Amino acid sequence: MARPSRIMAIQPGVSELGWLLLFVNKADLAASGCLKDDCLVIKCTVRVITSKLNDDDDDSFVAPPSDLGRDLGYLLENVLKTDLTVRIGWFRSFEVHACMLAARSPVFQAQLCGAMMESRQSTIRIKDMDAKVFEVLLHYIYNDCLPEFMEETTELSINMTQHLLGAADRYAIDRLKLICEGKLGKALDVNTVGFTLDLAEQYHCQLLKDYCLKYMVRDSERLRAIVKTSGFEQLKQNHPLIACEILHKVIDKL
């Protein structure tokens, strides 16, 4: 393609909004002589700016994530400056910081900082709790998150979540209780929903109860299968009124 015989310089203007205007209308372009066989060659200069402008005024700094949970977890893992021994059963014990337990749980706070006998002791014993469940509870108290093995929906993690829900209710750790409700509500199936609803009633978990009821009444065939499970039989024995509530919800859908 032949090069055009002329080069047309376009003077930039500025709009009211401050944008540069580098446009030319069609008539002026045709009269300029820059068109050759209806073709136009445009010469551009591109400037790449590699350095930041106005470094002193740059407010885009983003602080790194907090390390508080990791640092507190380090205290627990390495048994640094612990002042309290928690015995679970007769064979397991955990060295912890009384102030951490008191800060995270109002029940522990009353037990360790109030007028109770335990507040003057360096060792306390917890009954009716599995040592592995208490270990996960401690992990949450110090790290503010669950251990990695509970991130996946496995039989082990669901079983632990059920027990952890009871521990969270026992020690009034409300955020952990809601986390457990959410995990259990997302793992419902025909065989487990009866057991899960039984737990929801036992520990007064309205969110989890709603999950279970919606799952049960959403499909009539599914509900027929659920009422034949051992979990539903356990639910009827422990909380007989819940069966009437399910019946009312089914009737409301008709």
Secondary structure, DSSP 8 states (H G I E B T S, - for coil): ----S-------EE-TTS-EE----HHHHHHTT--BTTB-----------S-S-GGG----------HHHHHHHHHHTT-S--EEEEETTTEEEEE-HHHHHHH-HHHHHHHHSSSGGGG-SEEEE-S--HHHHHHHHHHHHHSS--GGGSS--HHHHHHHHHHHHHHHHTT-HHHHHHHHHHHHTT--TTTHHHHHHHHHHTT-HHHHHHHHHHHHS-HHHHHHHTTSHHHHHHHHH-THHHHHHHHHHHHH-
